[in-house]
Amino acid sequence: MSVSAAEQLEILRRGVDSIVPEADFARKLEQSVAKGVPLRVKYGIDPTGIDVHLGHTVPLRKLRQFQDLGHTAVIIIGNYTALVGDPSGRDEARVALTEEQVAANARDYLTQVGKIIDLDRAEVHHNGDWFAKWSFLDVLDLTRKMTLGQISARDDFAKRISEKKPVYLHECLYPLMQGWDSVEIRSDVELGGTEQLFSLLVARDLQQGQGQAGQVAITMPILVGTDGVRKMGKSLSNYIGVNEPADTQFGKVMSLPDAPMRQYFTLLTNLPLGEVDRLLSPEVNPRDAKEVLGKAVVAQYHGLEAADGAAETFRNRAKGLEQEIKSATVLKSQLDPDQKILPGVLLKNLALASSTSEGNRLVEQGAVKVGSDRTPLPRDRQAKLEVTTGLLITVGSGNKARTVKIEVDEEG
């Protein structure tokens, strides 16, 4: 490989939360370069849904970095682990899926993943290829690799146990199944979110128990959604989908709060970090920085021409909206220390609702939208909204829509 191990390590560290153990990873890179043998880098995807959003792309983009450095991307489609459901980071068991649902979801997954990974240079495996052949005795043998104490020490399980919420036995199989995938494909490295470190290290132990060199776990941060607070997810209506139109993707980026912009630049673009620092400095208008970010994101999935077109469409729409938008002041004293407020209270204060109760009803009806792209606000009256100067709040739709541009009075 033409890129040295030290240079690869510097490239691959970008945006990473942890490398465990890092010294082992450095050795694997050095051996790979010395012997000219690519590392086998695993990433598993359970097809529990069909929509890939930008949160899913964070580890996939890291996997593409490995590919571009000459390593082998190994994608596991977890058609059997999906039947169990990944308990990582969950405070309750997942809803069970049927084999038919999982198979239908899996068909569209690779098409979307192919927008990030070069599938022609990747290995793709379904873990049903081995688990479907197992006998019950094979399952029993796998359960002997872990104790109940180890399982119950997991943060997510420990939390549920302390709260007297059930932890089902089938969920305890999940980290063992995910770990066995690594044994089957002999992975050198596995990528996952920060909540998956336990399972990634279970795989290392299982490999070593089979006489293999244990894999290195590389965890990536959890991308926050367009609300700037919670994990990106479709159920929270705070996601940007890979398959969404260019104009929608761009508009959602432009509606982002300022706080998560560094994370988005770092995890979702290839811009040099020095350039990111410049764009996020006080000398640059946050709107201009978001436009750079939006174009970088859209270009990855729709091309440069579509990115430029989306930016122009957004600017033209914004000019038209400015003629209809009324300004309103929110006193800083009305916000909590995190500059947040309950949405129903905000609507009343902005005169977009006659009372807090009416504001709550509008929220629960899905009639409230935020940002210039009018992203629907989650239908949760208790989900506080971060309020910053320039935030657009819209109630209603069509000709009856009312939009207010907020200015936060720092003296209030």
C-alpha positions in Angstrom: 0.0 0.0 0.0 1.3 3.4 -0.9 0.1 5.2 2.3 2.2 4.5 5.4 0.7 3.0 8.6 1.2 6.3 10.4 -0.5 8.3 7.7 -3.4 5.8 7.7 -3.8 6.0 11.4 -4.0 9.8 11.2 -6.6 9.7 8.5 -8.7 7.0 10.2 -8.7 8.7 13.6 -10.8 11.5 12.3 -14.2 11.6 14.1 -13.5 8.4 16.0 -14.7 8.0 19.6 -12.5 5.1 20.6 -10.1 2.5 19.2 -9.8 -0.5 21.5 -7.0 -1.5 21.8 -5.3 1.3 19.9 -1.8 -0.2 20.1 -3.1 -3.4 18.5 -4.6 -1.4 15.7 -1.4 0.4 15.0 0.4 -3.0 14.9 -2.3 -4.3 12.5 -1.8 -1.4 10.2 2.0 -1.8 10.2 1.8 -5.5 9.4 -0.7 -4.8 6.7 1.6 -2.3 5.0 4.7 -4.5 5.5 3.1 -7.6 4.1 0.8 -5.9 1.5 -2.2 -7.7 2.9 -5.4 -5.6 3.4 -7.2 -5.6 6.7 -10.7 -7.1 6.8 -12.9 -4.4 8.2 -16.4 -5.5 9.3 -19.6 -3.5 9.6 -22.9 -5.1 10.4 -26.3 -3.8 9.5 -29.6 -5.2 10.8 -32.3 -4.5 8.2 -34.9 -3.5 10.8 -36.1 -0.7 8.5 -35.6 0.4 5.0 -34.6 4.1 5.3 -30.9 4.8 5.7 -30.3 8.3 7.2 -27.1 10.3 7.8 -26.7 8.8 11.3 -26.3 5.4 9.7 -23.7 6.8 7.3 -21.2 7.7 10.0 -19.6 4.2 10.3 -20.2 3.6 6.6 -18.2 6.6 5.7 -15.4 5.3 7.9 -15.7 2.0 6.2 -15.3 3.8 2.8 -12.1 5.5 4.2 -10.7 2.0 4.9 -11.6 1.0 1.3 -9.9 4.0 -0.2 -6.8 3.1 1.8 -6.8 -0.4 0.1 -8.5 -2.5 2.8 -11.4 -4.9 2.4 -14.9 -3.8 3.5 -16.9 -6.7 4.8 -20.6 -5.9 5.2 -22.8 -8.2 7.3 -26.5 -8.1 6.6 -27.9 -9.3 9.9 -31.0 -11.1 8.7 -30.8 -13.4 11.7 -29.6 -10.9 14.3 -32.4 -8.6 13.2 -34.8 -11.3 14.3 -33.4 -10.9 17.8 -33.0 -7.1 17.8 -30.0 -5.2 18.9 -30.5 -4.2 22.6 -27.6 -1.7 22.6 -28.6 1.6 24.0 -32.2 0.5 24.4 -34.3 0.9 27.5 -36.8 -1.8 26.4 -36.9 -4.8 24.1 -37.3 -4.2 20.4 -40.6 -5.2 18.6 -40.1 -8.6 17.0 -39.9 -8.7 13.2 -40.8 -11.6 10.9 -38.4 -13.2 8.5 -40.5 -11.8 5.6 -40.2 -8.3 7.0 -36.5 -8.6 7.4 -36.0 -10.0 3.9 -38.1 -7.2 2.4 -36.1 -4.6 4.3 -32.8 -6.1 3.3 -33.5 -5.8 -0.4 -33.4 -2.0 -0.4 -30.6 -1.6 2.1 -27.7 -2.4 -0.2 -28.9 0.0 -2.8 -28.7 2.8 -0.3 -25.5 1.6 1.2 -24.0 1.5 -2.3 -24.2 5.3 -2.4 -21.4 5.3 0.2 -19.5 2.0 -0.1 -18.0 0.7 -3.4 -19.9 -2.6 -3.4 -17.9 -3.9 -6.3 -14.9 -3.9 -4.0 -16.7 -5.1 -0.9 -17.7 -8.5 0.5 -21.4 -8.9 1.5 -22.5 -11.7 3.8 -25.9 -12.6 5.4 -25.4 -14.0 8.9 -28.3 -16.4 8.2 -25.9 -18.2 5.9 -24.3 -19.8 9.0 -26.9 -19.4 11.8 -29.6 -21.1 9.7 -27.5 -24.2 9.7 -27.0 -24.3 13.4 -28.6 -27.0 15.7 -29.9 -26.2 19.1 -26.8 -27.8 20.5 -24.7 -25.2 18.6 -26.7 -22.4 20.2 -26.1 -24.0 23.7 -22.4 -24.2 23.0 -22.3 -20.5 22.1 -24.1 -19.5 25.3 -21.2 -21.2 27.3 -19.0 -18.4 26.1 -20.5 -15.8 28.4 -21.8 -15.6 31.9 -24.9 -14.0 33.2 -22.8 -11.6 35.3 -21.1 -10.3 32.1 -24.4 -9.8 30.4 -26.1 -8.1 33.3 -23.1 -5.7 33.7 -23.9 -4.1 30.3 -24.9 -0.5 30.9 -28.2 -0.8 29.0 -29.2 -4.1 30.7 -28.0 -2.9 34.1 -30.2 0.2 33.7 -33.3 -1.8 32.8 -32.7 -4.2 35.7 -32.4 -1.4 38.2 -35.6 0.1 36.8 -37.3 -3.3 37.1 -37.8 -3.4 33.3 -37.6 -6.9 31.8 -34.5 -8.2 30.0 -35.4 -11.1 27.9 -33.2 -14.1 27.3 -33.2 -13.8 23.5 -31.7 -10.3 23.9 -28.7 -11.9 25.7 -27.9 -13.9 22.6 -27.5 -10.8 20.5 -23.9 -9.8 21.4 -22.8 -13.5 21.1 -24.4 -13.7 17.6 -22.8 -10.4 16.5 -19.5 -11.6 17.9 -19.7 -14.9 16.1 -20.1 -13.1 12.8 -16.6 -11.8 13.3 -15.4 -15.4 13.8 -17.0 -16.5 10.6 -15.5 -13.8 8.4 -12.2 -13.4 10.4 -12.4 -9.7 10.8 -9.4 -7.6 11.8 -11.4 -4.5 12.7 -15.1 -3.9 13.4 -16.9 -0.5 13.3 -19.9 0.4 15.4 -21.5 3.1 17.4 -20.3 4.0 20.9 -23.2 2.0 22.4 -21.9 -1.2 20.7 -18.5 -1.4 22.3 -19.5 -4.3 24.5 -20.6 -6.5 21.6 -17.5 -5.5 19.6 -15.2 -6.7 22.4 -17.3 -9.9 22.8 -16.3 -10.7 19.2 -12.7 -10.2 20.1 -12.9 -12.7 22.9 -14.8 -15.2 20.7 -12.2 -14.9 18.0 -9.3 -15.5 20.4 -11.1 -18.5 21.8 -11.1 -19.9 18.3 -7.4 -19.3 17.8 -7.9 -16.2 15.7 -6.2 -12.8 16.2 -8.8 -10.7 18.0 -10.4 -7.8 16.2 -9.9 -4.2 17.1 -13.1 -2.2 17.9 -13.5 1.2 16.5 -16.5 3.2 17.7 -18.0 6.2 16.2 -20.0 9.0 17.9 -23.8 9.0 17.7 -24.9 11.7 15.3 -27.4 14.1 16.7 -30.5 14.8 14.7 -31.7 18.0 13.1 -33.0 19.2 16.5 -29.4 19.3 17.7 -30.1 17.3 20.8 -31.4 13.8 20.4 -30.0 10.9 18.4 -31.0 11.1 14.7 -34.0 8.9 14.1 -37.0 8.7 11.8 -39.4 8.2 14.8 -38.3 11.6 16.2 -38.7 13.4 12.8 -35.1 14.7 13.2 -33.4 12.8 10.4 -31.9 13.5 7.0 -32.5 10.5 4.7 -29.9 9.3 2.1 -32.7 8.8 -0.4 -34.4 12.2 0.2 -34.4 14.7 -2.7 -31.6 17.2 -2.9 -33.8 20.2 -1.9 -35.0 18.4 1.2 -31.6 17.4 2.3 -30.2 20.9 1.8 -33.1 22.5 3.6 -32.8 20.3 6.6 -29.1 21.1 6.9 -29.9 24.8 6.7 -32.4 24.4 9.6 -29.8 22.9 11.9 -29.0 24.7 15.2 -25.4 26.0 15.3 -24.3 23.7 18.1 -24.0 20.4 16.1 -22.3 21.9 13.1 -18.8 20.8 14.0 -20.0 17.2 14.5 -21.7 17.3 11.1 -18.7 18.7 9.3 -16.3 16.2 11.0 -18.4 13.1 10.5 -20.3 13.8 7.3 -17.8 15.6 5.1 -14.2 15.3 3.9 -13.4 19.0 4.5 -10.0 19.5 6.1 -10.4 20.2 9.8 -8.5 23.4 9.4 -11.1 24.6 7.0 -13.9 23.5 9.4 -12.3 25.6 12.1 -12.3 28.6 9.7 -15.9 28.1 8.7 -17.0 27.9 12.4 -15.0 30.9 13.5 -16.8 34.1 14.6 -15.7 35.8 11.3 -17.9 33.5 9.2 -21.7 33.9 9.2 -23.2 30.5 10.4 -25.6 30.6 7.5 -22.7 30.6 5.1 -21.1 27.8 6.9 -24.3 25.8 6.8 -24.5 26.4 3.0 -21.1 24.8 2.6 -22.1 21.9 4.8 -25.4 21.5 2.9 -23.7 21.4 -0.5 -21.1 19.0 0.8 -23.8 16.6 2.0 -26.1 16.9 -1.0 -23.2 16.4 -3.4 -22.3 13.0 -2.0 -25.8 11.6 -2.8 -26.9 13.7 -5.8 -23.8 15.3 -7.3 -22.3 18.8 -7.4 -24.8 20.1 -9.9 -27.8 19.1 -7.7 -26.1 20.6 -4.7 -25.6 24.0 -6.4 -29.3 23.8 -7.6 -30.5 23.0 -4.1 -28.6 26.0 -2.7 -30.0 28.3 -5.3 -33.6 27.1 -4.8 -33.2 27.5 -1.0 -31.9 31.1 -1.4 -34.8 32.0 -3.7 -37.4 30.5 -1.4 -35.8 32.3 1.6 -36.1 35.6 -0.3 -39.8 35.0 -0.9 -40.4 33.9 2.7 -38.8 37.0 4.1 -41.6 39.1 2.6 -44.2 37.1 4.5 -42.4 36.6 7.8 -43.1 38.6 10.8 -40.5 39.2 13.5 -41.1 38.4 17.2 -38.9 38.8 20.3 -38.4 36.1 22.9 -37.0 37.2 26.2 -34.0 35.2 27.4 -35.6 35.1 30.8 -38.4 33.0 29.3 -35.9 30.3 28.4 -34.3 27.7 30.6 -30.5 27.7 31.1 -30.0 25.6 27.9 -32.0 28.2 26.0 -35.0 25.9 25.6 -38.7 26.2 26.1 -41.8 24.1 25.9 -43.3 24.4 22.4 -46.8 25.2 23.6 -45.5 28.0 25.8 -43.4 29.4 22.9 -46.4 29.5 20.6 -48.4 31.4 23.1 -45.6 33.9 23.7 -45.3 34.4 19.9 -49.0 35.0 19.6 -49.2 31.9 17.3 -51.7 30.4 19.8 -54.2 32.0 22.0 -53.1 29.9 25.0 -50.6 27.3 26.0 -53.3 24.6 25.8 -54.0 25.6 22.2 -50.3 25.6 21.5 -50.0 22.1 22.9 -52.9 20.9 20.6 -51.2 22.4 17.6 -48.0 20.6 18.5 -49.8 17.2 18.9 -51.6 17.8 15.6 -48.3 18.1 13.8 -49.2 21.7 12.7 -46.0 23.3 14.0 -42.9 23.4 11.7 -39.4 24.8 12.2 -36.8 26.3 9.9 -37.0 27.6 6.4 -37.7 24.1 5.1 -40.6 23.8 7.5 -39.4 20.6 9.2 -42.3 19.2 11.3 -41.8 19.5 15.0 -42.1 16.2 17.0 -45.6 15.8 18.3 -44.5 15.9 21.9 -45.7 18.8 24.0 -42.9 18.0 26.6 -40.0 18.0 24.1 -38.4 21.4 24.7 -37.3 23.4 21.7 -33.9 25.2 21.6 -34.5 28.8 20.7 -31.9 30.9 18.9 -32.1 34.2 17.0 -33.1 33.6 13.4 -35.2 30.5 14.2 -38.4 30.3 12.0 -41.6 28.9 13.5 -44.5 28.1 11.2 -48.0 27.2 12.2 -50.5 25.8 9.6 -49.9 25.1 6.0 -50.6 26.6 2.5 -52.1 30.1 2.4 -53.1 29.9 6.0 -49.6 29.3 7.3 -48.2 31.9 9.7 -44.4 32.2 10.1 -42.5 34.1 12.7 -38.8 34.8 12.8 -37.5 34.9 16.4 -35.0 37.3 17.9 -33.8 36.5 21.3 -33.5 39.5 23.6 -30.3 38.9 25.5 -31.3 41.5 28.1 -34.5 39.8 28.9 
